[in-house]
Amino acid sequence: MRIVALVVLSAALAVIGWAVAAPYLSGAPAIVDAKPVLAAAPAKRAPPAVEPAPPRPEPTLVVKRILDIPAGIGFGEWVWNEEGAPPGGRVVMTVDLKAQTISVFRGGHEIGTAAVLYGADDKPTPLGRYPILEKDRDHVSNLYGAPMPYMLRLTMDGVAIHGSDVKYGMATHGCIGVPTPFAAKLFEAVGKSDLVIVTQGKLLKLGDRIA
């Protein structure tokens, strides 16, 4: 019985020794001490991108006042009256080639009007909407060498509003000619990007939309 017990004990020790040594056999993963894992601090969220607000459209401008000129406007004549017009209102000019007149509106109030010259048949004044691109008090045409006082440029190919000797039967090379004293008033009243609308026979009444 003692021999059997010794054999059994030896066998048991052999099994235990193999079990202890097994992790160190070639190819077995080594046992390492486990270390606590530190949780990373949550990243701060970037604030959401804010899309820029779309530009606000310019308010609709309507005719609120028309100058009272019972006798009408003749060649070389003009009227300027800012009384009652808002000092900081938006400025828009309308030119009616059929009526041969220009009207200046500030905040919807007509503050000036005059007879105009426009382009001859071979060099017509173009219709459309034109922001003022340039102002030059003492401009001289680089195409014709003619003085163009108080010039307000409408296009890059030479069309402008400027002071002229406005007489019956005269025409321009496409520009809009206005009496020079009126041109001086207009030059001081408007700025770059103010709008000029050139039409053929469009008459405006009180309450009509200008721009």
Secondary structure, 3 states (H helix, E strand, C coil): CHHHHHHHHHHHHHHHHHHHHHHHCCCCCCCCCCCCCCCCCCCCCCCCCCCCCCCCCCCCCECCECCCCCCCCCCCCEEECCCCCCCCCCEEEEEECCCCEEEEEECCEEEEEEECECECCCCCCCCEEEECCEEEEEEECCCCCCEEEEEEECCCCCCEEEEECCCCCCCECCCEEEEHHHHHHHHHHCCCCCEEEEECCCCCCCCCECC
